């Protein structure tokens, strides 16, 4: 499910990168570029997955700016019987949240997010902190898991494309904390993300230069 979703995003990023290159044509400078590289991390016996997805963003404008940030994501499909992947969307959807998984991802990054897929395939992006707040108020954090309905997240959810714009261009989300960056790179030993996406934005130089 996550791999299919990332394949769609990669296709979209190719179009964005092509548009950026076209805008830079004829300026006498190397065109802007946006790279998207998806890697699935093989699991070894002694390792555990710390999150479904780590998004590692690197940006550079020579002589002006160099940034690296990471965002951690859990991906959830709706519960069966609550719309399901082939059922109706909207208020009937709910998602089962593992409370330990939620606590763990927030320990790694306070800006962590959940991608909640509804019954029609639309992706709602919500802060992990919002889900924690909902479960805490309902007294569910001590349970192993609890369902969160669409009605609980709809006011705070944003579409996936908007989330990616904020991540790549605005730097409104993500963290530059070293421990989180190391997890996003797959360098933390026994805990790794299931998928790693490296997004590289460059302006004023050839990609890879």
C-alpha positions in Angstrom: 0.0 0.0 0.0 2.8 2.5 1.0 4.8 1.5 -2.1 1.9 2.2 -4.4 1.3 5.5 -2.8 4.9 6.5 -3.1 5.0 5.4 -6.8 2.2 7.9 -7.5 4.1 10.6 -5.6 7.3 9.9 -7.6 5.4 10.3 -10.8 4.0 13.6 -9.6 7.5 14.8 -8.6 8.8 14.0 -12.1 6.3 16.4 -13.5 7.2 19.1 -11.0 10.9 18.7 -11.7 10.3 19.0 -15.5 8.3 22.2 -15.0 11.1 23.6 -12.7 13.7 22.8 -15.4 11.6 24.5 -18.1 11.3 27.6 -15.9 15.1 27.8 -15.6 15.8 27.4 -19.3 17.5 30.3 -21.1 18.6 31.9 -17.8 22.3 31.1 -18.3 22.2 29.1 -15.0 21.8 25.4 -14.3 18.0 24.7 -14.1 16.3 24.0 -10.7 15.8 20.4 -10.0 13.7 18.3 -7.6 14.9 14.7 -7.1 12.7 11.9 -5.6 14.3 8.6 -4.6 12.4 5.9 -2.8 14.1 3.0 -1.0 12.5 0.1 0.8 14.5 -1.0 3.8 15.0 -4.7 4.1 14.3 -6.0 7.6 16.8 -8.0 9.5 15.8 -10.2 12.4 17.4 -8.0 15.1 15.9 -4.8 13.6 12.5 -3.2 14.2 10.6 -0.6 12.1 10.4 2.8 13.8 7.9 4.1 11.3 6.4 3.3 7.9 8.0 6.1 6.1 10.9 8.6 6.6 11.0 11.6 4.4 14.4 13.1 4.1 14.5 16.6 2.5 17.7 18.2 1.4 17.8 21.7 -0.2 20.6 23.9 -1.5 21.0 27.3 -3.1 24.8 27.8 -3.5 26.1 30.7 -1.5 22.8 31.2 0.2 21.1 28.2 1.7 21.7 24.5 2.7 19.1 22.6 4.7 18.3 19.0 5.7 15.2 18.0 7.5 13.3 14.8 8.2 9.6 13.9 8.7 8.4 10.6 10.0 5.1 9.1 8.9 2.8 6.2 9.8 0.4 5.1 7.0 -3.0 3.7 7.9 -5.9 2.3 5.9 -9.5 2.4 7.2 -10.8 -0.3 9.4 -12.7 -3.1 7.6 -16.4 -2.5 8.1 -15.9 1.3 8.4 -15.9 2.1 4.7 -12.9 -0.2 3.8 -10.7 0.5 0.8 -13.6 -0.3 -1.5 -16.4 1.2 0.5 -17.8 4.7 1.1 -15.6 7.5 2.3 -16.3 10.4 4.6 -17.6 10.2 8.1 -18.0 6.4 8.0 -14.2 5.9 7.9 -12.2 5.2 11.1 -8.6 4.2 11.6 -7.1 2.0 14.3 -4.1 3.6 16.0 -1.6 1.5 17.9 -0.9 3.5 21.0 2.7 2.3 21.5 3.5 3.0 17.9 2.1 6.4 18.3 4.2 7.1 21.4 7.3 5.8 19.7 7.0 7.9 16.6 6.4 11.0 18.8 9.5 10.2 20.8 11.5 10.2 17.6 9.9 13.4 16.2 7.3 15.8 17.7 6.4 16.8 14.1 5.6 13.3 13.0 2.4 12.8 10.9 -0.1 10.1 10.0 -1.3 9.5 6.4 -4.9 8.2 6.8 -6.3 6.6 3.6 -10.0 6.8 3.3 -12.4 4.5 1.6 -12.1 6.2 -1.8 -8.2 6.3 -1.7 -7.9 9.9 -0.6 -5.1 10.6 1.9 -5.7 12.8 4.9 -2.6 14.0 6.6 -2.8 14.8 10.4 -0.2 15.5 13.1 0.6 12.5 15.3 0.1 15.0 18.2 -3.5 15.4 17.2 -4.2 11.7 17.4 -2.4 11.5 20.8 -4.6 14.4 22.1 -7.8 12.7 20.9 -6.9 9.4 22.5 -5.7 11.0 25.7 -9.0 12.9 26.1 -10.9 9.7 25.5 -8.8 7.8 28.1 -7.5 5.4 25.4 -3.8 5.9 25.6 -3.4 3.0 28.1 -5.0 0.6 25.7 -3.1 -1.3 23.0 -5.0 0.4 20.2 -8.1 2.6 19.6 -10.1 3.7 16.6 -10.2 7.4 15.6 -13.2 8.4 13.4 -13.1 10.8 10.5 -15.2 13.2 12.5 -12.3 13.5 14.9 -9.7 14.5 12.4 -11.5 16.3 9.6 -11.0 19.8 10.9 -7.2 19.4 11.1 -6.5 17.1 8.1 -4.8 18.5 5.0 -4.5 16.8 1.6 -1.3 15.0 0.8 -0.1 17.4 -2.0 -0.4 20.3 0.4 1.6 18.5 3.0 4.4 17.8 0.5 4.5 21.4 -0.5 4.9 22.5 3.1 7.5 19.8 3.6 9.7 20.6 0.6 9.2 24.3 0.1 8.0 25.9 3.2 10.0 23.9 5.8 7.0 24.4 8.1 7.2 20.8 9.1 10.0 18.3 9.7 12.9 18.5 12.1 16.6 19.0 11.9 17.3 17.0 15.1 20.3 14.8 14.6 18.7 11.6 16.1 15.7 12.0 13.8 17.9 12.6 10.7 19.9 9.5 11.5 16.7 7.4 11.7 15.5 8.9 8.4 18.9 7.9 6.8 18.6 4.4 8.2 21.7 4.9 10.4 20.3 4.1 13.9 21.2 0.4 14.1 18.3 -1.7 15.3 15.5 0.8 14.5 14.8 1.8 11.0 12.0 3.2 8.8 10.2 0.7 6.5 10.6 3.1 3.6 12.9 6.0 3.0 12.2 8.8 0.5 15.0 11.2 -0.3 13.8 14.5 -1.8 16.5 16.8 -3.1 15.9 20.4 -4.2 18.7 22.3 -5.9 18.8 25.7 -7.5 21.8 27.2 -9.4 23.8 24.0 -10.0 23.5 20.7 -11.8 21.8 18.0 -9.8 24.6 15.8 -8.3 27.2 18.6 -8.8 
